[in-house]
């Protein structure tokens, strides 16, 4: 098993309508890349929590465009992303 160097970015790939606990400890959200757009009314809600509730960090309309959004914001509890409605977008999330 390889080890991630301290401070190195990690990633999560999300391509279904689901609740994804990306990290269950404090860290930093670096970017969210929309690799392919979702269907009508598709959104991704990002929480500072270990579940799909609580403090909302961002709500992204994943139907708009292919783009990398830079956040560089700290989360204190965990990082959870809920992708909902429409058809799923393809996302890559980078974080520490």
N, C-alpha and C positions, 0 to 999 in steps of 0.2 A: 504494500500500500504506500503510495507516495504521500508526502506531507506538504501542506500548503505553507509557504513562508509567511511569517508574521507580517500582517499588514497587506498581504497580497489580496487582490480582488478575487472573489468567488463568483459563480454565476448559477442561475436557475433558468431552465427553459420551460415555458408554460405554453401549451397549445390546445388546451381543452377548457370547457366551462367547468370550473372547479374552485375550491378553496385550497390554496397552497401555502403551507407554513414554510417559508423560505429559510428562516432562522429563528430559533427559540431562545435568543439571548440578545443583549444589546449589540449594536453595530452601526454601520453607516450604509445608507442606500446611495449608490453612486449613479447608476443610469437604468432606464427602462427603454429598451429598443423594441419598436413595433416592426417585426420582420415581415408580417403579412397582416392585412387589416381584417377585422372581424365583420360580421354581418350587421345589418341595421340595428341601431340602438345598443350595440355591444359596448360594455364598459369594463374597466379594471379599477377596482378600489383597493388602495394600499393602506394597510393598518399598522400602527405601532402596537402590536399585540401578538399573541400566539394563537389567536382565533380570528374569525372574520367579523370582529366587532371592536368597539372601543375607539381610540383616537385615530382619526382619519388623517393620513399624511397627504394623500392625493387621490383624485378621481380622474381617470384618463378615458377620453372618448377614443377608443381604439378603431373607430371607423374612419377617422379623418385623413390620416396620411401615414406613410412609412417614415419614421423619424426616430432619432435617439434623443430622449429627454434626459437632461443632466439635473440631478437633484442635489447630490452631495449634502444630505441631511442625516442627522443622527436619529436613531430610534433607540428607545430605552428598554422596552420589554421584549420585543421580537419583531419580525417582519412577516406579515401575512398578506397575500394578494388574492382577492376574490375576482374571478372573471365570470361575468354573468350576462344574460340576455343575448339574443341574436345567435349568430354562429361565432365560434371561438376565433380569436386572433392568435397569432404566433408571436410570443414575447420572449425576450431575453433580458433578465434582470441581473445587474452586477452590483455586488455589495461586499462589505467586509464584516 
